[in-house]
Amino acid sequence: MTTLDEVDRGLIHALHIDGRAPFSQLGAVLGVSTQTVARRYRRLRTEAGLRVVGLPDAGGIGKAQWLVRLTTTTAAAQNLANSLARRSDTSWVKLMSGGTEILLIVDVPLGAQTSRSLLLHDIPRTAGITGVSAHLVLHTYHGGPGVWHGHVNALNATQQQQLRVEVDPPQPRTLSAAETALLDVLSRDGRTGLAELATATGWSPATVTRRLADLRATGALFFDVEFDDALLGATTKALLWMSVAPAHLDRVATTLAGHNELAFVVATTGSANLVAQAMCPNPAALHRYLTDRLGNLDAIRTLETAPVLATVKAGGRAVSELKSVQR
């Protein structure tokens, strides 16, 4: 199993801040040579599944996000999860609850006819599904351009500021065909070179550089790091479905967004109006989190815990087929 040292952790943290930072800049921030950064990056890609991906902010490109929860037969779950992961409008496809449940995020253009969407048309026609629920994401308190705190505890404030990219709040915009092609390539590898991006878009390298900067500055594009979280101690993961009184929802969600154990926190429609993902080192740690930290928040009226067995697809477009559900 790959062992991470201080340089590895610093590199992962740095890439979360600026996924396209040159190796020379990363080396200067980390206090190591450019060659060392390049060598560590290649090793983490090969041995730890590290990948930088460029992703659109749904709010910045005029799309709504839905959390779709499916219950299935165990015989159908694996193939169905892989099939859903191959779709361009899905992300974060997870196999859960012993292999009888699938969770995914579906991007739907605002104003789209729901009768033609994955939510109400494609899913119910798929064999092996025994239940469907869909929850519109109303507000993201933590996640998206934010990251799990377990990934970002290696660099000090000065190092982080050296890499920080200033971003305005996202404003809805319509992507051009070339911008869509750009994001498609970046969703597979966020560090794709300018020459390849120019070929994909038909722009010059200078135009690619300028458009990238514009998309990032306006919040339409952000870079994430996909990585084997078990190497950072997160071997027990679970989705938490909570019901909170509306008067207390914002306060509770803001509190949860600061918890190191949580990778994302979103307010949704439905009886469970607050959803989060917990990342813990073992089942006992998850139990302590649920009883000690969440248990002290009286405004949480109900809590359902659904263990995550495997992630079939993360944020990027490229899909690794699920060969085995054992971790």
C-alpha positions, 0 to 999 in steps of 0.5 A: 500500500502506498505510504504518504509523506509530508511532500505527498500530502502537501502536493495533494493539498496544493493541487486542490487549491490550483489543479493546473499550477506548474510543477515549478510553482508547486515545488517552490511552495513545497520547498522541493525541486520541480523534478521531485514534484513531477516524480511524486505526481506521477507516482501518486497517479500510478499508485494512488489513483490521483487525478486532477479534473476540471469540473463545471459549477452547476450554478455557473452554467445554468444547471440544477443538480439532483440527488437520485437514490435508487434501491435495487436487487443485488444482482442488478446493482453492479451493472446498473451503477456502471451503466449510470456512470457512463452517462455524461449527465451523472457524477458521484455514482456510489454503490451503497448499503451492502450493494442494494442501493445506488446514489448519484448526482444528475445535472439537469439544465434549468427549465428542461422538460422533466419528462425527458430527463433521466429522473422520470424517464430512463430510470423507471424503465430499467430492470432491477430497480425496486425504488426511486427517490429524487431530491433537488439540491437547493444549496451547497454548504460544503463540497463542489469547489470546497473539499474534504478537510482531510485533504487540506491540512498540509499547507500553512496559510502562507503556502495556500495564499501563494496558490490561491486563484481569485474566484467571483461568485458563479453567475449563470452563463451558457457555454459555447460549443468550444467551451463545452469541448474544453470542459469535456477534455478537462473532465478527463484530465485537468492538467491537459496541456495547452496544445491538446486543449487548442486542438479540441477547441479550435482555439489558439493556445493563447485563447485557451489560456485566456478562456481558462482564466475567464471560466475560473474567475467567473466560477464556471469552472473549478478543479478537483482532485480525485484520490484514494481517500483510504490513504488519508485514513477515510476507510469508512464512508457513509451518507447521512440523511437528516431532517432538520426544522427549517428554522434551524436548517441554515445554522445546522448546515453551516455548523456541519460544513466545518466538521472535518469528518464531512466531505459535503453538506447540501440542503435538498428537497424531501423529508430528509432536507440535509444530506452529508457524506461522512469520512471516518477511519473506522466504524467506531469513529463513525459511531463516535461522530454520530453520537457525540457531534451530531447527537449534540445538535438537537435540531436534527430530528431524524438521521439515517445512515447509509454506508458507502461500499464503493465509488463507481464514478467521481466528478470526472467523466472518465469511468473506472468500471467496478470490478469488485465491490470489496475495498 
